């Protein structure tokens, strides 16, 4: 009878008090649990002892292999299973004992699933590495950082000595909330550079430096490290597939589509079954407007096998169907889009991008809010906070005010519910009620700084609009606001008082409400909107006659300007148009900023009137000209669009030359502008060739050319030239367009 082998657990830890207990609990039942503490000050060692672990203390020498090898010397079991403190073993110890009892190999790899999203437990990246091995004196870890024992085992026992296993670990060290709290990335970069001094051509170290640069949000630096790693990496290196993938992703991140595609195609040639590469290629093709080709790449990803690769969960399932849903939506194939999103949600019912997508597709098909919400909530299951926070975000982005009220009202003890209802009130122009809820949220809950800044802005905007709707209330700034919010509030109030002083009868309904108004109010609000448009155009044409334009504004600080611009973006993102239309009356530069925000929010008619007035006075900038040209292209006014775009092209080219190609906004604007020009030129070519054929119909080659041009239009039309809008912004746009059509029919 075989001797029953003993199993020891080795954990290296430092300041892991929050993690060590759960880690040790996941491996209870092992013969020995050894925790090597490298200098904790948060009670990690005592918690480990309380969990019946043996604790040793090691001096930290900035060298992971040294620490692990010193710890291994204290462990005398037959087999060793190595975990990090932020990992959990998902496989039972009894199953692992069965594996090693019959094992003929020296070591086994385990599958490590690293979560990458704080809320969504399904989103993770998966890789395999040696963590279970026989305890032999000759086996040792190597490497200052990203240490590995596999090379030592293979060197002594041969390539066949390591086998894959069914063992799975869960790792949460890559969660954004944890990464932000710790300085591991800075430490990793320091140790990797130290390792590089010992071997300047080690491709794995170079690769690690590139990964760390990506994690530090420096993809341009990462590319340099990745290219050096590729230069020295052996063809059969286990990490070469991910190195190629990450190189392509870094190029994609900085907009270098050609290089990204080249590296992705190289990777696909060497690793045709790697689904991550096919999905990445789909994203690259999508950015180039090659939507049909992107769909084909997604189809290949669905059939790829990812078992032998480091991969992101869902790259051959729900992530692919979500991408296909977005591509079909961009092609106007909304039924097919909804079907792909539905398939993704069957595989992962709470995947937020798929939820956003299916709501958008259904809205484009004209399905009403109540039916969409019923469908989504059946997929979701029990709508309980805080787990249902993603669903509230989906409804907010869609402008589903009644659904927000329905699911949030019974759960007001949760901050997500308060914010959800406050958003619903702001959508429906009920700013007084929204301000009350936002104040309660700010007073009753401890919030992260970025969330508090967002809520302070929305609270201030709601109070501002409350003052406009009911001047007798005279709402005051909240004492808990930051100094920047207080300053922006006082600026808004001062500007509002000046505007109201210029108006004998202030109009509190400057523009009609966003999409969640009752149908019987649409005609009234549309009429009000027409009056507002006429007033705005008249004000632009006769601006010199208004005291407002003559008033010299005192300069404002850069910080105040940034806060005000952030508030305009908030109103734009939430498609809350009333405050924007009022803010536009504050004069230069706010009128242009607010009208561009209205355009993005889907309120295109009023923005177009402003752009036309500005153009008549030769005050239209390149961005405004592109927005106006988009409306002309939608209506088939090709010549007029070309005139605008060619003028905008000169301005944009001048800006690019003065500010450089590194300006992402300018680069994207130039790409969009040239895509629009391409479409307009081809459409004009079709118009003129059609006229020529009518005059001389007996030349068959011309008809062939016309057919080719029509095919070109269908391809060029897929280029990214249209404004990207959220679901609520699209719904606003559809309402504006349908109201305009209804009014034109009645007139």
N, C-alpha and C positions, 0 to 999 in steps of 0.2 A: 504494500500500500504506500502511495506517495505521501511524503511528509506534507502537512498543511503549511503552506508558506505564510510568513507573517507580513503584514502590510503596515507601513508607516506613512504618516502625512507630514509634509514639510511646508511650512508657511513662513515667508519672509514678510515682516510687517514693521511699519513705523507710523505712529499716529493714525491708527485705523480703529479707534474705539467704536465708531458707528458701524463698522463692517465685520469685525473679527468674530463676534458672537454667531452671526448667521453663517459665516464661512465654516466655523468649527461644527456647528449643528448639522451642516450638510454632509459631514464625513464622520459623524458619530458611529462607533462600532469598529473603527480601525484599531489596531493593536497599540499604536503610539501616535499621538498628535504632538508634533514639535513646532513651536512658534519661536522663530529667531527674531528678536526685537532689536532694531538697529538705532534705538535712541528715542523712543516714544515719550511724550510728555503729557499725554491725554488719558492715561489709565489703560492703554491697550493691554499691557502685560497682565494687570490684575484681572481684567475681564477674561483673558485667555486662561488664567489659572482657575478662575471660577467655573470655566467650561471644562475643567479636568485636563487641560493641555499642559505639557511640559514647556517651560519658558526658559530660553537662554538669552543672554544679552551679548550682542556683538558690536564692536566699534565699527562705525560706518566709514569706509575708506574711498567713497566715490567709485565703487567697483562692484557691480552686481554679482559677477561670477565669483569673486573672492568671498563675498558674503554667503552665497549659496553653497560653495564648496566647504567653507568652514562649518556651516550648519550640517551639511551632509556627514561630516566626520563625527557628529554627535548622534547619528541615527544608525542603528544596527539591525534593522529589519531586513527580510529577504527582498522585499519590493518597496519602492518609494513612489508615492503619488504626490506631485507638487502642485500647490495652488497658490495664487496670490490672495491677499486678504479681501480684495473686492470681487472675488469669484465665489460661486456656489457650485458644488457638484450635484448635477441633476440625476446621476445614475447611482443606484443604491450600492452601499459597500458590499452587500452580499453578492450582487451581480459581479462586482469587480473581483471579489475573492474567487468566484467561480472561474473567471477569466484567467487569473494568474495560476490557479491550481492545475489547469491543463495546458498552460502556455509553453510553447517551444521557442518563442522569440525572446529577445533581450529587452525589447522596449515596445511601447505602443503610443500611437498618437491619440489625442483626444480632440473632439470638436468643441471649439470655444465660440459661443454666441455672445457677441458684445452688443448690448443695447446702445442705441444712438439717439433715442428720443425719450424725454422725461415722462410724457404721458402715454405714448403708444408702445405697449410692451412687445408688439410684434416686430417693430422695426429694429433690425440688428444687422451686424456684419459677422460673417462666419469664417473661421480659418481653422486649420489643423496644425498641431504641434506636439512634440514628444513631451509628455508629462508623467507617464508611468514607465518605470524601468527597474531592472534588477539592481540591487545595491552591490556594486563592485568597486573596489578601491581605484581601479584604473579609469573609471568613468568620471569625468569632471566637466563642469560648465566652462564655457569659453566666451569671452567678450565682456567689455566694460559695461555695456548696456545691450538690451535685447539679446541677452545671453541665451545660449543653446547648448544642450548636452548631446544632441543627436550626432554631431560630427565626431565626437569622442567615441561614442558607442559604435558607429559605423567603422571608424578607423580600427577598432580592436576586434569587432565581431563580424564585419562585412555588411554589404548593402542589404542583404536579406534578413538582417537581425531586427529590423524595425518593421512593424506592421500597424495597420489602421485598427481602430477599435470602435465599439459602440458607445464609449464613455462621452458624456456631454457635460460641459461647464457653462454656466451663465456668468457673464462678466458685466459689471455696471460702471467700470472705471472710465468709460468713454461718454457717459451721460453728460450733456452740456452743463447741468447744474453742478456736477462734481468737478468737471474740468475747470470751471470758472473759479471754484473755491480753492483749488490747489495750484501750486507752482510747478507741477510735474513737467509741463512742456518746456519751461525755461531750464529746469534741471536736465531734462533729456537732451536738449540742444547742447548744453555744456558738456555732458558726458560723451556725447557723440563726437564732438569736436576733439575732445581729449583722446578718444579712440582713434580718430583719424590721424592724429600725430604719430601714432604707432604704425599705421598702415594706410598710407595716403591713397591707395588704389583699391581698398576693400569695398566691393560694390554694395554689400549689405549695409555697411555703415553709411555710405553715400546715399543709399535709398532711404535709410532711417532719417537722415538730415532733411531729405526732401519731404518725407511724410510730416516731420515736425514743422517744417516751413508752411506746409498746407494747413496744418492744425492751427498755426499762428496767423492764418489768413494772409500769407505771402506766396501766392501761387507762382509769381514771376521768379522768385528765388528758388522755389521748389523745382522749377523746370531745369535750372542750371545743375542742381544736385542729381536730378533724375537722369539727365543726359550723360553725366559722368558715370553714374551707376550702370547705365546701359552699355557704355563703352567697355566696361570691365566685367560685366556679369556673364557667367558661362551660359551657354545656350540651354543647358539642362538645369539651371538654378530653379529651385522650387518656387521662388518668389518672382521669377521673371514675368509671368503672366500679369500679376498685379502691378509690377513696375511699369509695364507698358500701358496698362489701363490707367494708372494714376498719372502717368506722363500726359496721356491724351486728355484726361480730365482737367489737368492744370492748364493746358493750352486752351481748352474750351472755356475755362473760368475767366480767362482774360480776353476772350473774344477772338482767339486765333483759330478760326474754324478749319482752315486748310491744314494746318499742322495737326490739329486734333484729329481730323479725318485720316490723315496719313498714318499716324501712330495707331489709331483704332484698326485700320485695315491691315496694318502689319501684324497686330495682335490676333486678328481674326484668321489671318493666313496660317499662323503658328498654332492657334488655339481655337479652332472652329466651333467647339462646344462650350465656349465660355459665354454664358448669357449676358453678363455685365457688359461685355464689349458690344454685343448686338444692340442692347438697350441704349448704350452711350451713342452708338452710331445713329440710332433713330433720333436722338436729341440733336445731334450735329446736323443731320439732314433736315430736321424740322426748322432749325434756325436759318437754313439756306432756302427755305420755301419748297423743299422737295418732299412734300407731305406723303405722296403715294409711295415713294421709295422708303420713307421712314416707316410707314405701315408694314412694308415687306420685311424690313429689318426687325421690327417687333415680332412678326410672325416667326422668324427664325429663332428669336430669343425664347419663345414659348416652347419650342421643341428641343432646346439645348439642355444638356446635362451639366449640373454645376457641382457634382459631388467632389471632384478633385481640385476645385478652385476655391480661393478665398473670395467669397461673394456676399452680396447684400441680400437679405431675405426678401423674396418676392420678385427677383429679377427674371424669373421664368414663370411668374404667375401674376399676382395682383398688381405689382408695379408696372408690368408690361400692359395689362389690360387698361390700367389708368392712363398710360401714355397713348394707347390706341384710342381711348375715348376722347382725349384732347385733340388728337389728330383728326378724327372723324368730325368732331365739332367744328374745327377750323375749316374743314371741307364742306360744311353745311349738311353733313349726313347725320342729323340729330338722332334719328331712331337707332342707327348703328352705334352712335356714340353712347347713347343711354344703355344699350345692351352690353357694351364693353365695361362701362362703369358698374353695371349691375353684376356682371361676372366677377369683377374685382371685389365688390362688396360681399359677394357670397363666399369668397376666399378669405376676406378680412373685413367683417361687417363694420368695423369702426375706423377704417382707413380714411383720414380726413380729406386728403385730396380727391379721393373717389367720391366722397359725399358731396364735396363742392361741385365736382364735375357732373354728377347725375342730376343735381338740382339745376345747374345751368342748362343741361341738355333738355330737361323737361320744361323749363321756362321758355326756351327757344321754340319748343313744340307747342307752346300756348297752353300748357296744363296749369291749372289754377293752384294757388298756394296750398289749399286744404288737402288736395289730392296728393301733392308732392310730399307734404309733411306726413301724411298717413303712410305713404310708401316707405319713406326714410325711417320713420320710427318703428315700423314693423321689422325692418332689417336690424335696427339698433338694439331693440329690446327694451328693457326697463329704463326709462329716462330719469335717472337719479344723479344728482350732483354730489360730489364734484366730477364723477366719471363722465358725465354728459357734457362737460365743458366744450369739447370739440363740436358737438351738435349745436350748441348755442352760437359758436363762432360761425358755423355754416349758415344758420338762420340770419345772423346779423349781416353777413356778406351778401345774402340774397335779398335782404329787406323784408323778411317775413315777420312783420310786427305782430300780427295776431298770434302766430305760432310761438313767438318769444314770450308773449304775455301768458299764453296758456300753460307752457311748461315751467315758466319761472315763478309765476305768482304763488304756487304752493310751497316754494322752497326758498323764501326770502332770507333764510338764515345763512345762505351761501353767497359769497361776494359775486360769483358768476351770475346768479339769478338777479341780483340788484343791477348789475351792469347790463344784463340782457333786457330787462324791462326799461331801464333808462334809455338804452339804444332805441327801443320801440317807440318810446315817447318822443325822442328827438326826430325819428323818421316821420312821425305824424304831426310834427310842429307843436307838440305839447311840451314846451321847454320848461315851464314852471314845475310840472310834475317830474320831469327828467332831472332838473337841478336839485330837487328835494332828495331823490334817490341817490344821486351822485354824492351829495353832501353826506348822507348817511353812510355810504360806502367808504368815503374818505375818513370819517370820524370813527367808525366801528372796526375797521380792519387794518392790520399791519400789512402793508403792500411793498413789493420790491420797488426800488426807485424808479425804474423805467415805467412800471404800471401806474405808479402814483403821478408821475409827470403827465402821462396820457390822460388820466382821469381828471386831474386838475384843469387841463386844457378844455376838456369837454364840459366840465362843471362851469368854468368861466364863460364859455360860449353860450351855455344854456341860460345862465344868469343874465348875460348881455341881451340875449333875445327876449328874455322875460321882461326886462326893462323896456324894450322897444314895444312889446305887445301891450304892456300895462305900465305906463310911465309912473303911475301913482305908487307902485310897489317900491321903487327906488332900492333895488337889491344892492347889497354891499359885498365887497370881496370877503372871502372867508379867511379868518386869521391864520389858518394852518397852511395856506398856500405858500409856495416858495416865493422868493423875491422876484424871480423872473416872471412867474405867473401874475403876481401883483402888478408889476410894471406893464405887462401886456394888457391886463384888464383896464388899468387907468388910461392907457393909450386909446383903447377901443371906446371907452366911455367919452373921452374928450372928442374924438373924431365924430362920434354919433351925435353929441350935443351940437357940434358945429353944423353937421348936415341938416339936423332937424331945425336949427335956427334959420337956415336958408329956405326952408319949405314952410309955407303957410299952413298947409294941412298934411302933416306927415302921413305917409302910406305905410301901414304896418304889414301889409301883404304885398311885398315888392314883387314876388314871383309865386307861382303856384307851388303847392306842396309836392314833396316827392311821391314816389309811386303808391304809397299806401293811403291814398285818399279815396273817398267813396266815389263811385262812378258818376253819381248825380251831381258831384261837385266839379267834375273835370271841365265842363264847358265854362263854368264861372271862372275857374282859375286860369284857364287858357286865355279867356278874354282879358283878365288882369295882366297876364304875361305879355299879350300883344301891346297893351298900353305901356307896360314897363319898357318893352323893346323900343317902342316909338320914342318914349321919353329919353332913353339912353342914347339912341341915334341922334336925336335932336340936341341932347346935351353935348355930344361929341362934335357935331357940326357947328355948334355955336359956343364952344367952350370959352372963348375969350369974353363972352358976355356974362359969365358967372363969377361971382366973388370967390367961389370955392377954388377955381383954377388960378385966380390971382394971388390967393393967400400963399405966403412963403412958409412951408412947413419947417419947423425946427429939426435939425438932424437927430436921428435916433441911433442908439448904440448898435453895434453888430449883434450883441446878444439878444437885444429886444427884437431886432429885425428877424433873427433866426427863429425866435419863439413865435412871432406872428406868422412867418412862412410855414412853420410846422402846423399851426392851427388851421391855416388854409388847406394844407394837405389832409388834415383830419376831416374837414368838412367835405373835401373832394372824395376821399376814400369811402365815407359813409353816405355819399350822395345827398347831403343835406343842403339844399339849394337856397333856402331863404336867407341864411346869414351871408352866403356868398354874394347874392344879388345886392344886399344892402351894403356890404363891405366894398363892392365895386364903386359905390358913390363917393368913396373917400379920395378919389383922384389918383394921379400918378404916384408911384408905380402900381398901386393896388388894383386899379381897374383892370389892367392887363393880366395881372396874376390871377385875379378872381375869375375873369372870363375864361382863361385857359383852364382853370380848375373846373368851371362849369362845363366846359367842353368835355373834359375827361369824365366828369360825373354823368354825362349823357344829355345834358341840357344844351344841345348843340345849336338850336335856333337863336337863342339869345346871344350866345357866344359869336355866332356868325354875323349877327347884326353889328356887334361891336367891332369885329375884324374888318367888316366892310367899311364902317365909318373911319376906322384907323387907316385903312388903305387909301381912302379918298383924301386923307390929309398927309399921305406918305409917312405914316408913323407905324406901319405894320412891320414887326420884326420877322425873322426867318421862321421861328417856331409857330407864330400865329399864321403866317402864310401857309405853312405845311398843313395846319389844322383846317384852314379854309379850303385848301386844295383837296383835302380828303373828302370834304362834303361835295365839291364839284365832281370828283371822280365817281363818287357814289351815284350822282345824278347823270353821269355821262357827258359832262361838259369838258371834253378833253382839251380843246385849244385853250380855254380859260385857265384850266389847271396847269398846263404847260407854262403859260406866261407867269403864273405865280411861282411855280416851282423853280423855274430858271432864275428868277430873281432871288429866291430863297437860297438857291445853290451858291450864288456868288457870295452872299452874306455868310453862309455856313462854311464855305471854303476859306474865307478870310478868318473866321473864328478858329477853325482847325489849325491853320497856319500859325496863328498868334498864340494859341494855347497848347498846341501839340496834340498828337494822336492819342495820348494817354487819357484824355478827358472822355470818360465812358459815355456820358450823356451826349456829347457832340458827335462821337463816333456812331452811336445808335441813331441819332437824328440824321446824319449823313447817309447811313445805310437805308433808312426809311425813305428819305427824300429821293434817292436814286432808284429805289424800287418803284416808287410812285411815277417817276419820270419814265421808267421803262414801260410801265403799263400804258401811260398816256401816249407815248410815241407809237407803240404797236397798234393801239386803237386808232390813232390818226392814220397810220399806214393802211389799216383796213378800210377806213372811210375813203381815202383817196384811191386806193386800188379798186374798191367797189365802184366808184364813179368812173374810173378808166374802163372797167369791164362793161359798164352800161353803155359807154360811148363806142367801145370796140369789143363786142361779145364773142368774136370768132377766133380769139387767141387762147387755146386751152392751157398754155403754160401759166397764164395769169390766174386762171381759176385754181390751178394747183398751188400757186403762191398764196392765194387767198386762203385756201384750206390750211396751209402751213402757218399762216399768220393767226388764224383762229385757234389753232392748236397752241401756238405760242402764248396767246392771251390766257388760255386756261392754265398754263404753267406759270406765267409771270404773275397771274392773279393770286398765286399761292405764296408769293414773297411776303415777308412781314411788313406790310405797308399800312395796315389798319391799326387804329388806336386800340391797345389792349384795355379791356374794361372788365371789371368784376361783374358778378351776376346782378347786383343791385344797380350798378351803373348802366348795364345793358337794359334792364327793365325800365329805368328812367328814360333812356333813349327811345325805346319802343313806344312808351306812353307819349312822349313828345311828338314822335313821328305820326302816331295814330291820331292824336288830337289835331295836328296840323292838317292831316288828310281829311279828317272829319269836318274841320272848319272850311277847308277849300271846297269840299263838296256842297256844304250848306250855302257858301257864298255864290 
